[in-house]
Amino acid sequence: MHRKPDGSWDKTKLPSRHVTEGPARAPHRSYYYAMGLGSREIAQPFVGVASCWNEAAPCNTALLRQAHAASEGVKAAGGTPREFVTITVTDGIAMGHEGMHSSLVSRDVIADSVELTMRGHSYDALVGIAGCDKSLPGMMMAMLRLNVPSAFIYGGSILPGSWQGREVTVQDVFEGVGKYSSGKMSLEDLCDLEQHACPSDGACGGQYTANTMACVSEAIGLALPLSSALPAPYLARDEYAKATGEAVMALIERNIRPRDICTREAFENAAVVVAATGGSTNGALHLPAMAHEAGIDFTLRDVAEIMRRTPYLADLMPGGRYPAKKMGEAGGVPMLLRTLLDAGLIHGDVMTVTGKTLRENLEGVVWRDDQDVIRPASNPLSPTGGVVGLWGSLAPDGAIVKVAGLKHTKHRGPARVFDGEQACFEAVERREYKEGDVLVIRYEGPKGGPGMREMLATTAALYGQGVENIALITDGRFSGATRGLCIGHVGPEAAAGGPIALVKDGDIISIDADAGTIDLEVDPIELEHRAHELSLEPPRKHNYNSGAIWKYVQLVGPAYAGAVTNPGAAAETHVYADI
């Protein structure tokens, strides 16, 4: 579409014409000459190659290498790459302290910063490379918002560590803290474990949020098949990065855009894959946010309905046996999609970044009986998905729980209420709770937290102490590494006056993950009285009254709709790709 008969590029409808074409753009071109470009490269499409490289954590340290490889692919296919780097807040480092307030906020800052870089310099297409939890959806949100031809590539997972003859991940270290606090692990062993759990570049090595969203990138059609399979240290990943750069050039030529790929059916496919892999509950936060950027109404309820009818197939940590590396060796996402398609559980006729449909991409993918990481749909680990939604008097807007590998799916007990995670974590460390309790952590939602922190430190400590007959409920989030009966995203959140704000110590809370219910067993008249009393109290204060997190609080919406900070595609009067 954008090629002339002689093979050169017609830029009359591409954004970069605004910075490269005509006499008035001589000053702009002079900057490109200063960077070593020639007239031929200036006349080609400009492709933003965005990575979330930094030295915050190993999830991000291999991204620049892969960005360079993607640029080589763009060049080989006749484009001009323009590399840039955006931020990441890495949860493994931010977890368990004030830094976690920045995590979810960073997702939207990533999307915003990629958008602004693309808009400001009039780039024609986007290759996005991300490695940590919020950077994957943030990068894909930018693609859907801009709607220029785009292709995503995951930076890859970390290799599993080896300790005392078994494979370990960072989750074992978080749980080791709980074991140490309960006298089940020595300080010497904990220090030895921490030195062996993370042996390489790459994102956390189970089906936590990063690997969940990496699977989503393939399932939804924005990433090349099998591109998320290889661990980050493997240099063969660079070939996938190069191929991704070449693929985005073909998308420019055919004018295939992210919203052509990410239809409602594609989002349904993505939700199926989150459930089938026992993926992170954060998938139910990020999929609605991505859909919002595409103008598609796809909320927690939509995600939960799909998950409830999806079999749980991939035997991955934390609910299952294997680290992420093993799924790649078993055939990766294409192998999973093959059995899901054959069982009629996903839509095959959706477009992907290959320029082919999902069904066409899976031609030649043959089921392998020599692996047991991915089950066939006819023989699932369990008949329903690894993640389910809950509704009831405690959560009128819904909540979510990961049930993959969980035996304890029903619970009824007295509430033990904490305003904020720290108070609960300290009580858990001191073992100031009883089996059968329902620990309630509130004022940790998108507005109230602010930033909807994850609770891995607390849940891992509980697990490490060996407690099973207990439930934990929050209007905040849980890490993809969480296990146990841990219910997040309770909405409306406490800061918005939701029922979770009205719970008192000793109130009975009943949870049934099989039925999808979560109820506060308190008389409605009593709750009205409590709500009136709460309305008379001064507004609750937090420490973020200026800066980026304050700004986030003013803008952020409810968790069930993705905790988004802008009106989305539904309010657009103009799409960047058509400037």
C-alpha positions in Angstrom: 0.0 0.0 0.0 2.8 2.4 0.8 5.2 1.1 -1.9 5.8 2.8 -5.2 6.2 0.7 -8.4 10.0 1.1 -8.2 10.0 -0.3 -4.7 10.6 3.0 -2.9 8.3 4.1 -0.2 5.3 6.4 -0.7 5.2 8.5 2.5 2.2 10.7 1.6 0.0 8.9 4.2 2.7 8.0 6.7 3.2 10.1 9.9 7.0 10.6 9.2 6.2 12.8 6.2 5.7 15.6 8.7 9.4 15.5 9.6 11.1 14.3 6.3 9.3 15.6 3.3 9.5 18.9 1.4 11.7 22.1 1.6 10.1 23.2 4.9 11.6 20.1 6.6 15.2 20.8 5.8 16.0 21.7 9.4 14.4 18.4 10.6 16.4 16.4 8.0 19.6 18.1 9.2 19.2 16.5 12.6 19.0 13.1 10.9 22.1 13.7 8.8 23.8 14.6 12.1 23.1 11.1 13.4 24.6 9.4 10.3 21.5 8.8 8.2 21.6 9.2 4.5 18.9 10.5 2.1 17.7 6.9 1.4 17.2 6.2 5.1 15.4 9.5 5.6 13.0 8.6 2.7 12.1 5.2 4.3 9.5 4.6 7.0 10.6 5.5 10.5 10.0 2.7 13.0 10.2 3.4 16.7 12.0 0.6 18.5 11.0 1.0 22.1 12.5 -1.0 25.0 12.1 -1.0 28.7 15.8 -1.6 29.3 17.3 -0.6 32.6 19.5 -2.0 35.4 16.7 -2.1 38.0 16.4 -5.9 37.8 17.3 -8.9 35.5 13.9 -8.8 33.8 15.1 -5.7 31.8 18.9 -6.2 31.3 18.7 -8.2 28.1 16.2 -5.9 26.4 18.7 -3.5 24.8 20.5 -6.4 23.0 17.2 -7.5 21.6 16.2 -4.0 20.6 19.4 -3.7 18.5 18.5 -7.0 16.9 15.0 -5.8 16.1 16.5 -2.7 14.5 18.6 -4.9 12.3 15.4 -6.6 11.1 13.8 -3.2 10.4 16.8 -2.2 8.3 16.9 -5.5 6.4 13.3 -5.0 5.4 13.8 -1.4 4.1 12.9 0.7 7.2 14.8 3.1 9.4 14.7 2.2 13.1 14.7 4.8 15.8 15.5 3.3 19.2 14.3 4.8 22.4 14.0 3.6 26.0 11.2 4.1 28.5 10.9 3.3 32.2 10.1 0.2 34.2 9.2 -0.3 37.8 10.1 -3.8 38.6 7.9 -5.4 41.1 10.5 -7.8 42.6 12.5 -4.8 43.8 9.4 -2.6 44.6 7.6 -5.3 46.5 6.9 -5.0 50.2 7.7 -1.3 50.8 6.6 2.1 49.6 8.1 1.6 46.2 5.2 -0.7 45.3 2.9 2.4 45.0 4.8 3.2 41.8 4.2 -0.1 40.1 0.8 0.0 38.5 1.3 3.8 37.9 4.3 2.9 35.8 2.1 0.9 33.3 0.3 4.0 32.2 3.4 6.1 32.3 5.0 3.6 29.9 2.1 3.8 27.6 2.1 7.6 27.8 5.8 8.0 27.3 5.8 5.7 24.2 2.8 7.5 22.8 4.5 10.9 23.3 7.8 9.8 21.8 6.0 8.4 18.8 3.8 11.5 18.4 6.6 14.0 19.0 8.8 12.5 16.3 6.1 11.2 13.9 7.2 7.6 13.7 5.3 5.3 11.4 5.4 2.0 13.2 6.4 0.5 16.6 8.3 -2.4 17.8 7.9 -2.8 21.5 10.2 -4.9 23.7 9.4 -5.4 27.4 10.4 -7.8 30.2 8.6 -7.0 33.4 5.0 -7.1 34.7 3.6 -3.7 33.9 5.9 -3.0 30.9 4.2 -5.7 28.8 0.7 -4.3 29.0 2.0 -0.7 29.0 3.8 -1.3 25.7 0.8 -3.1 24.1 -1.6 -0.3 25.4 0.6 2.2 23.5 0.3 0.1 20.3 -3.5 0.0 20.6 -3.7 3.7 21.4 -1.5 4.9 18.5 -2.8 2.3 16.1 0.3 2.4 13.9 1.5 -1.0 12.6 3.1 -2.6 15.6 4.7 -5.8 16.8 5.6 -6.8 20.3 8.4 -9.0 21.6 8.9 -10.3 25.1 12.4 -10.1 26.6 12.3 -13.7 27.9 12.1 -15.4 31.3 14.9 -16.0 33.7 16.5 -19.5 34.0 15.5 -21.4 37.1 18.0 -21.5 39.9 19.3 -24.7 41.5 19.4 -25.1 45.3 19.8 -28.2 47.4 19.1 -30.4 44.4 15.9 -28.7 43.2 14.8 -25.9 40.8 13.9 -22.7 42.5 12.7 -19.2 41.6 12.4 -15.9 43.4 9.1 -17.1 44.8 11.0 -19.6 46.9 13.0 -16.7 48.4 9.8 -14.7 49.2 8.4 -17.8 50.8 11.7 -18.4 52.5 11.2 -15.2 54.5 8.0 -16.7 55.9 9.7 -20.0 56.7 12.5 -18.1 58.5 10.1 -16.1 60.5 8.3 -19.3 61.7 11.5 -21.1 62.5 11.3 -23.5 59.5 14.4 -22.2 57.8 17.8 -21.0 59.1 19.2 -17.6 58.3 22.1 -19.3 56.7 19.9 -21.3 54.4 17.8 -18.2 53.5 21.0 -16.3 52.6 22.3 -19.3 50.6 18.9 -19.6 48.7 18.9 -15.9 47.8 22.2 -16.3 46.1 21.1 -19.2 43.9 17.4 -18.4 43.0 18.0 -15.9 40.1 21.0 -17.1 37.9 20.5 -15.0 34.8 18.9 -12.2 32.8 15.1 -12.5 32.4 11.7 -12.1 34.1 10.5 -14.1 37.0 10.5 -17.7 35.9 7.0 -19.0 36.6 3.5 -18.2 35.2 3.6 -14.9 37.1 2.4 -11.6 35.5 5.3 -11.2 33.0 5.0 -14.6 31.5 1.2 -14.4 31.6 1.2 -11.3 29.6 3.9 -12.7 27.3 1.5 -15.6 26.5 -1.2 -12.9 25.9 1.0 -11.1 23.4 1.1 -14.2 21.2 -2.5 -15.3 21.8 -3.9 -11.8 21.0 -1.8 -11.7 17.8 0.7 -8.8 18.6 3.7 -11.1 18.8 5.2 -13.7 16.5 4.4 -17.3 17.2 6.9 -18.9 19.7 8.6 -15.5 20.3 8.0 -15.7 24.1 9.4 -19.2 24.5 13.1 -18.9 24.8 14.7 -17.6 28.1 16.3 -14.2 28.0 19.9 -15.3 28.2 19.6 -17.4 25.0 21.1 -15.5 22.2 18.8 -17.3 19.8 16.1 -14.9 21.1 17.8 -12.2 18.9 16.6 -14.0 15.8 13.0 -13.6 17.0 13.7 -9.9 17.6 15.1 -9.5 14.1 12.1 -11.3 12.6 9.8 -9.0 14.6 11.6 -6.0 13.0 11.0 -7.5 9.6 7.4 -8.3 10.4 6.5 -4.7 11.3 7.8 -3.6 7.9 5.4 -6.0 6.2 2.6 -4.6 8.4 3.3 -1.1 7.2 3.2 -2.3 3.6 -0.1 -4.0 4.1 -1.4 -1.3 6.5 -2.4 -3.9 9.1 -2.8 -2.1 12.4 -3.2 -3.3 16.1 -6.9 -2.6 16.1 -7.3 -4.9 13.1 -5.6 -7.6 15.1 -6.9 -7.0 18.6 -10.6 -7.5 18.0 -13.0 -8.6 20.7 -12.5 -12.2 19.6 -8.7 -11.7 20.1 -9.3 -10.4 23.6 -11.4 -13.5 24.3 -8.5 -15.7 23.0 -6.2 -13.8 25.4 -8.5 -14.4 28.4 -8.7 -18.1 27.5 -4.9 -18.4 27.5 -4.6 -16.6 30.9 -7.0 -19.2 32.4 -5.5 -22.2 30.6 -2.0 -21.4 31.9 -3.1 -20.7 35.4 -1.9 -17.2 34.8 -1.7 -14.1 37.0 -4.8 -12.4 38.3 -3.3 -9.3 36.9 -4.3 -10.5 33.5 -7.9 -9.5 34.5 -6.6 -5.9 35.1 -4.5 -5.5 32.0 -6.8 -7.0 29.4 -9.6 -4.5 30.2 -7.0 -1.7 30.1 -5.7 -2.8 26.7 -9.3 -3.3 25.3 -10.1 0.3 26.5 -7.4 1.6 24.3 -9.0 -0.2 21.3 -12.5 1.0 22.1 -13.7 -2.4 23.2 -15.8 -2.9 26.3 -14.1 -5.8 28.0 -14.3 -5.8 31.8 -13.5 -8.1 34.7 -16.9 -9.8 34.2 -16.1 -10.6 30.6 -12.7 -12.0 31.6 -14.2 -14.1 34.4 -17.0 -15.6 32.3 -14.4 -16.8 29.8 -12.1 -18.1 32.5 -14.9 -20.1 34.1 -15.5 -22.2 31.0 -11.8 -22.6 30.1 -9.9 -25.8 31.2 -6.6 -25.4 33.1 -4.0 -27.0 30.9 -0.4 -25.7 31.7 1.3 -27.2 34.7 3.3 -24.1 35.6 4.5 -22.5 38.8 3.2 -21.2 41.2 0.2 -23.5 41.1 1.9 -26.3 39.2 5.3 -28.0 38.8 7.2 -26.3 36.1 9.1 -23.0 35.5 8.4 -21.0 32.4 11.4 -22.3 30.6 9.8 -25.8 30.5 6.7 -24.5 28.7 8.9 -23.1 25.9 10.6 -26.5 25.6 7.2 -28.2 25.4 6.2 -26.2 22.3 5.3 -22.9 23.9 2.1 -20.9 23.2 1.6 -22.4 19.7 1.3 -25.9 21.3 -1.2 -24.6 23.8 -3.2 -22.8 21.1 -3.2 -25.9 19.0 -5.1 -27.9 21.5 -7.4 -25.0 22.4 -8.2 -24.4 18.7 -8.9 -28.1 18.1 -11.2 -28.1 21.1 -13.1 -25.1 19.7 -12.1 -23.0 22.7 -10.5 -20.1 20.8 -11.3 -18.1 17.6 -9.0 -19.1 14.7 -10.0 -16.6 12.2 -8.4 -13.5 13.8 -5.5 -11.6 12.2 -2.0 -11.6 13.6 1.3 -9.8 13.1 2.4 -12.5 10.7 -0.3 -11.2 8.2 -1.9 -14.5 8.6 -4.8 -15.7 10.8 -4.2 -17.5 14.1 -5.5 -20.7 12.4 -3.0 -20.3 9.5 -0.1 -19.7 12.0 -0.9 -23.0 13.7 -0.8 -25.1 10.5 2.0 -27.6 10.9 1.9 -27.4 14.7 1.5 -31.0 15.8 0.6 -32.1 19.3 3.5 -33.7 21.2 2.9 -36.6 23.6 6.5 -36.5 24.8 5.8 -33.6 27.1 3.6 -33.2 30.2 3.9 -29.5 30.8 0.9 -28.7 28.6 -2.1 -31.0 28.8 -4.5 -31.6 25.9 -7.8 -29.9 26.3 -9.4 -33.4 26.6 -7.3 -34.2 29.7 -7.0 -30.9 31.7 -5.5 -30.4 35.1 -9.0 -29.2 36.1 -12.1 -28.5 34.0 -12.2 -24.8 34.7 -9.6 -22.0 34.4 -6.9 -21.2 36.9 -8.4 -17.8 37.6 -12.0 -17.0 38.6 -14.1 -13.9 39.3 -16.2 -13.5 42.5 -19.3 -11.2 43.1 -21.4 -10.6 46.1 -22.2 -8.2 48.9 -18.6 -7.6 49.7 -17.6 -7.0 46.1 -20.6 -5.7 44.0 -18.1 -4.7 41.2 -16.3 -8.0 41.5 -13.1 -9.5 42.7 -10.7 -12.1 41.4 -8.8 -15.2 42.8 -6.3 -17.6 41.3 -7.4 -21.1 42.0 -4.8 -23.0 39.9 -3.5 -25.8 42.1 -5.7 -24.6 45.0 -7.6 -27.2 47.1 -8.9 -24.6 49.6 -11.6 -22.9 47.5 -14.3 -22.3 50.1 -13.9 -20.4 53.3 -16.1 -18.9 56.0 -14.6 -17.1 58.9 -14.2 -13.9 61.0 -12.6 -10.8 59.5 -9.4 -9.4 60.8 -9.2 -5.9 59.3 -6.0 -4.0 58.4 -5.8 -0.5 56.9 -2.9 -1.0 54.6 -0.5 -3.9 53.8 2.2 -3.1 56.3 0.0 -3.6 59.4 -1.1 -7.0 58.1 2.5 -8.1 57.2 3.7 -7.2 60.7 0.8 -9.2 62.2 1.6 -12.2 60.0 5.3 -12.0 60.9 4.3 -12.1 64.6 1.7 -14.8 63.8 -1.0 -12.6 65.3 -3.8 -14.4 63.6 -5.8 -17.6 63.9 -6.5 -20.3 61.4 -9.9 -19.8 59.9 -9.5 -16.0 59.9 -10.2 -13.8 56.9 -7.4 -11.2 56.7 -8.8 -8.0 55.1 -6.3 -5.5 53.7 -8.0 -2.3 52.5 -7.2 1.1 51.3 -4.8 -0.5 48.8 -6.9 0.1 45.7 -6.0 2.2 42.7 -7.0 5.5 44.4 -6.7 4.5 48.1 -3.3 2.8 48.0 -2.6 4.7 46.0 -1.5 2.6 43.1 -3.0 -0.8 44.0 0.0 -2.5 45.5 0.7 -6.2 45.2 0.8 -8.3 48.4 3.4 -10.9 47.6 5.4 -10.3 50.8 2.4 -11.0 53.0 1.0 -13.9 51.0 4.4 -15.5 50.7 5.0 -15.1 54.4 1.7 -16.9 55.2 2.5 -19.7 52.8 6.0 -20.0 54.2 4.5 -20.4 57.7 2.5 -23.4 56.4 -1.0 -21.9 57.0 -3.7 -23.1 54.7 -7.0 -22.6 56.5 -7.0 -18.8 56.0 -8.1 -16.4 53.4 -6.8 -13.0 52.4 -8.9 -10.3 50.8 -7.8 -6.9 49.4 -8.9 -4.0 47.2 -5.3 -4.1 46.1 -3.6 -6.7 43.9 -1.7 -9.9 44.3 1.5 -10.9 42.5 1.3 -13.6 39.9 3.5 -15.6 42.3 0.8 -15.6 44.9 -0.7 -18.9 46.0 -3.4 -19.7 48.6 -6.9 -18.3 48.9 -6.0 -14.7 48.1 -8.7 -12.5 46.6 -7.8 -9.2 45.0 -9.3 -6.3 43.1 -12.3 -6.1 45.5 -14.5 -3.4 44.1 -15.6 -0.8 44.8 -12.4 -0.1 46.7 -12.4 1.2 50.2 -11.4 4.7 49.2 -14.5 4.9 46.9 -16.8 3.8 49.8 -17.1 0.2 48.8 -18.4 -2.4 51.3 -14.8 -3.4 52.1 -14.5 0.0 53.9 -17.3 -1.1 56.3 -15.9 -4.4 57.5 -15.2 -4.7 61.2 -13.1 -7.2 63.1 -15.2 -10.3 63.8 -17.6 -9.8 60.8 -18.2 -13.2 59.1 -17.1 -13.3 55.5 -18.0 -16.3 53.2 -16.1 -17.1 50.1 -17.0 -19.8 47.5 -14.6 -19.8 44.5 -16.5 -22.7 43.0 -19.8 -20.7 42.9 -18.1 -17.4 42.3 -19.4 -15.6 45.4 -18.0 -13.4 48.2 -20.3 -12.1 50.8 -20.2 -10.0 54.0 -22.7 -11.6 56.4 -23.8 -8.3 58.1 -27.3 -6.9 58.1 -27.8 -4.3 55.3 -29.3 -1.8 57.9 -26.1 -2.2 60.0 -24.0 -1.5 56.9 -26.0 1.6 56.2 -25.4 2.8 59.7 -21.6 2.1 59.3 -21.6 3.9 55.9 -23.2 7.0 57.5 -20.6 7.0 60.3 -17.8 6.7 57.8 -19.2 9.7 55.8 -18.8 11.8 58.9 -15.1 11.0 59.3 -12.5 13.3 57.7 -11.2 12.0 54.3 -8.4 9.5 54.7 -4.9 10.8 54.0 -2.0 9.2 52.3 1.5 10.5 51.7 1.2 11.2 48.0 -0.1 14.7 47.7 2.1 15.9 44.9 3.9 14.4 41.9 3.1 11.5 39.6 1.3 9.3 42.1 -1.0 12.3 43.1 -1.8 12.8 39.5 -2.6 9.2 39.0 -5.1 9.3 41.9 -7.0 12.2 40.2 -7.4 10.2 37.0 -7.6 6.5 37.8 -10.8 4.5 37.3 -12.0 1.3 39.0 -10.1 -2.0 38.8 -12.9 -3.9 37.1 -12.5 -1.7 34.0 -8.7 -1.9 34.1 -7.7 1.0 36.4 -7.3 3.2 33.3 -6.4 6.9 33.4 -7.8 8.2 30.1 -11.1 8.0 28.2 -9.7 5.6 25.7 -10.6 5.1 22.0 -14.3 5.6 22.6 -13.6 9.3 23.1 -11.2 9.7 20.1 -11.9 12.2 17.4 -8.6 11.4 15.6 -6.2 8.5 15.6 -2.4 9.2 15.6 -1.8 6.8 12.8 -3.9 9.0 10.5 -2.2 12.4 11.2 
